[in-house]
Amino acid sequence: MKRQPQHLIFWVGLLCLITVFESQAQPHSYFIGVKGGLNFACLTYSPEAEDESIHTGFSGGLFAEMRHTDNFSIRTELLYSERGSRSEWEMGDELIIKNINLQYADFVLLASIDLGESGYFEAGPYAGCLIRGRMRVEPGGLDDPVPLLSDHDFRRIDYGIAAGLGFRFGQLMIGARYYYGLADVARSATARSMLDSGRNRGIQLTIGVGI
């Protein structure tokens, strides 16, 4: 029951953005581009809310921006995005490493408001479709990691809210964005026993250019 307000915020936000988009269907200007960067991701567990260590992954894809007024625009993005977590602990004299690698195709819908001449603030919902999911443990002294979880153990759909700041320099865009996942990543009973209600969180740094 405690999760319902967060899910409601996501769907209300998505509905509001679609309504704004349709009510201003004739943009003043329109351009598309490519972008790429890095994700610094982790999984957050509730109710303890403990974070795993940072997992660094790639993000990149296409975007389209429709400017409706001098300081307001709607941006859609289709991105490949790597999320997950990494943790280390010692067992005797051995170092144990646990890696969770989740790869998604993300659709992002953002409202963007200009801040001054070059800055902007953006926020909106995102939804991701799982491409590949893996959880592996690397025990000390072993050459090959031990697989524990695979694709069928993770939920196919991830969704949440994204917000961030950025700067435009002509066709060049530099941005930092925070992703707040609202969906549990675990699907199978085995995954739930290991990850509980872990959800994706992360910071994304990107550079984009209009084409």
N, C-alpha and C positions, 0 to 999 in steps of 0.2 A: 504494500500500500504506500510506503514511503517514496517509491520510485515514480508514482503516477504524476506528481507535479512536474518533474523533470521531463518526462515523456510528453506531457501536455504542452510545455513550453516549446519543445521541438516542433510539434505539429502545428501549433498556433503560429509560430514564427515562419514556417514554410508556407502556410496559407496566406499570411500577410504579404510575404514577398511575391507570391504568385499574383495576388490581387493588385499590388502596386505595378507589377510588370505588365499585366493585361490592361490596366487603366491608362498606362502611358505607352501604348503599343508602337508609337511612332517616335523612335529615338532621334535626338538632334545629331548624333554621330555614332559611328559603329566601327570597331576594329577588332581584329583577332591577333593572337600571338602565341608564342611558345614560352614555357618557363621551366626552370629546374632548380633544384636545391637539395637541402638536407632536412631530414626529420630527426629530432632528438626525443625519442618516445619512451614510454614506460607503461606498465599496467598498474592500476590502482585497485586495491582490494578493499571491500567494505564488509562489515562495519569498521574494521580496524583502520582502513584508509592508509595502509602502508604501501609505499612505492617500491617497486623493483628498481634496480640500477638502470641507467640510461642505455637505450639501444639506438645506435646511429644507423640511419638508412637513407636511401635515395628517394626523391620525389620529383616527378616531372610530367609534363603533358601540354595540353592546349587550353587556351582561354579565349573567351569572347566577351567584350565589354560594350555595353550600350549606354551612352550618356543621354540622359533625359532632360537635365537642366545644366546650368553652368557649374553646379557643385554636387550633383547627385547622379549616380550611375548604378546599373545592375551588371554584375559580372557572373558568368557561368564558367566552370572549369571542369575538365575531364582529365584526371591525373592518375598516374601510377604512383602508389605510395607504400613505403615499407614502414611497418610499425612493429611493436613487440616489446621485449625487455631482456635484460641481461643481469645475472647475479652471480656472485662468487662467494664461496665459503670454504673454510678449511676443515678437513676431516683427518685428524692425525697429522701426518706430515704431507698430506696430499691436498692440492688445490682443486676444488670441484667448481666447474663453470656450468651454469644453466642458461641456455639461449632459447628465446621464443622469437620466431621470425614469422610475421604475418604480412602478407602482401595483398594489397587491395587495389581495385579500380574505383576511384572516388569520383562522385559527382558533387560539385560544390556550387551553391547558389548564394551570392553575397550582395548585400546592399552596401554601397560605398559612398561616403560623404567626404568631400574635400576639406582639408584643414590648411588654410593658407594657400600659398602659391603652388607648392609641390607636395605637401603631405596629404594623407587621407586615412580615414578610419573605415574599417570594413567589418561586417558581421552577418552571419546567416547560418543556415543548416547545411549539413553534408550527409551523404549516404555512400557507403562503400560496399562493394561486392568482393568477397574473398576470392583471390586467385590461388593462393597457396598458403598453407599454415603448417608450421613445424615447431616442435619443442624437443630439444636435444640436451643431453647432459654429457659433459666431457670430464670423466674421472681422471685424476692424475695418473700418469704412467701408461695410459692407453692411447694408441694412435688414432683410433676412430671414435667419434662421438656415438653415444647410445641414444637411438630415437625413442621417445616416449609418447609423443602425440603427433598426429598427422591431420590432413585436410578434414576428414569426417568428424574429428573431435572438436572443431571450431565452428561457430555460427557463420553462416554464409553472408549475413548482412550486418554491417556495423553502421551506426548513425549517431549523430550528435550535433554540437554547435561549435562553430569556429568564429574567432574574432581576432583582429590584429590591426597593426599600423604599417604604413608604407610610404614610399616617396616615388614620385614620377619625375623623370628627367627626359622630356620629349617622349620618345617611344620606349624608353627604358624604365622598368619598374623594379624596385627593391622592396621586399616586404618581410615582416615577421608576424607569425600567426600562431595562436594557441588553439589546439583541438581538445574539446571536452566530450569524450564519448559517453553515450547514454545506454549502450547495449552491452550486456555481458558477452565476453568473447567465447566462453566455454559452452559447448553444446552437449557432449557426451557425459555420462556419469563419471567416467575416468577423468575427463578434463575438469569437471566441476570439483572433484575431490582434490585436485592439485591446484586449481586456480581460483576456486570459490567463485565470487562474483567480480572477477577482475575485468576492468574496463580500460579502454585505450585513452591515454592522455599524451600530450606532446606539444612541442614547439617546432614550427616549420619555418625555415629561412629559405627564401627563394629570390631568384633574379629572373625577370621576364622581359621580353622584347616583342613589340608589335611587328607584324609582317604584312 
